[in-house]
Amino acid sequence: MSDTSWLRSSPALTPVSDGLLGSLDPLLREWLPRQRWFAGKGRPVTGFGLVSATELLPGDGRIGTPGMLHLLLDVHQPDQRPECYQLVLGTRALLPPPLAPALIGHAVGGPLDGLTVYDALYDPRLAAVLLERLRSPGQAGGLRFAKEASCDIPGGLTPRLSTAEQSNTSVIYGDTFILKLFRRVAPGPNPDLELSLALGRAGSRRVAAPAAWFEAVGAYEEPATLGVLQRYLPGSTDAWALALRSVDEAGDFAPDAWGLGQATAEVHLALAAAMPRAVLRRPQIAVLAAAMAERLDAAALAVPALRPFRTQLRTAFHDLAELGDRGTVLAAQRIHGDLHLGQALRTPAQGWVLIDFEGEPARPLAERRRPAPPVQDVAGMLRSFDYAARHRDPASLTAAAWADRCRAAFCDGYAAASGSDPREEPVVIRAFETDKAVYEVLYEARHRPGWLPIPMSAVQRLASPSG
């Protein structure tokens, strides 16, 4: 993506956009910061910019007919580049009691004057409209809907909002499909669609294949992915919940960890066959190591507990750079990008399935779409075993032994499926584990201080001479 690719072309607006922001501004300033998916918590919202507005369902509040409005809004905050968010708003004269949790506020002035504004995804009637749009590909204003030709999407599926906390919002339709809407929007294909589509078309059983999707057109120089409709996997349980149960019951999670390693390797092999690959040589490895070192320095400035370990932790990134200096090259390909136990489901029909291929949402989209060493995913899962083991007692020796068994089993399963044991790249895996632990320290210090001892225990281990 070039330095100017974020610039927008003329936005696709509808007549309802006239005066719209004036009436919504005070409502959204109060409502947005309370949302789980809003990334700008702790900083005031100073204004909004209307990127696009599309009326998906005209409503007449005077006779009780709900309306539905799709918005892309730039949210302005101090000392931050504006971020674009996707909102799907419902409008009614009066909000029925079951929809009370969806309330945003009451509009004064503008095209919605006198109407109650709410989050449309809570409303089964309006959520069903999105499914109907996806069933019938085409364009509506600044939105374009598409579907896989081989996929049949039945009508009349009952929608319900997913209660899972996440950086996006999901609606489940019957027990057949789940629609994920990306709240933070950037130009270009979202990796969650791009990679899961490639895996589905390759016949991988380790993915919930997409059935349909929609995107914004005309708002940017290239389309921006807004939502993906995928197969729902009823009866599935995420690996994080299973791992916590194993720790609490002193169980043996190693067989599951082996299967997760196998599934991860199968996904990597399928992505390597379906997507472009690259080779990282000395200049690219140097840039990779330098970025890790910069993140460490920034985290140490923000978290005093990290400072005593900074010098030793930097050796992991120095050793990575030295690999390039000695002429070592690293194979790179498309990867999951944010792999941990919460991104894997054990299903009755498909075994282990990986989900949420969008990568780390806080990183720029262009960075998330670059080929990277597969060991990055391995390191993320190894750190996740440590988190599960230590969630009760970060200093527990029993927990450490549980994590060690799972880490070894995961690598064994990965090696069995791929023919390549990630432990044979100790310098690379230590660098990625260290980078991940530093990220975790910063995250926990800001959001969950009570959990800070978990990544700090990893920091102490990674900073020791034995690593």
Helices and strands as residue ranges (DSSP letters): G 15-17, H 20-31, G 32-34, E 47-57, G 61-63, E 67-76, E 83-92, G 97-102, E 103-106, E 116-119, G 120-122, H 124-135, E 138-140, E 143-147, E 159-161, E 169-173, E 177-181, E 184-185, H 191-201, E 210-216, E 224-231, E 237-238, H 239-248, H 254-274, E 278-280, H 282-302, G 304-309, H 310-325, E 330-332, G 341-343, E 344-347, E 351-354, H 365-368, H 375-389, H 397-418, G 422-424, H 426-447, G 449-451, H 453-463
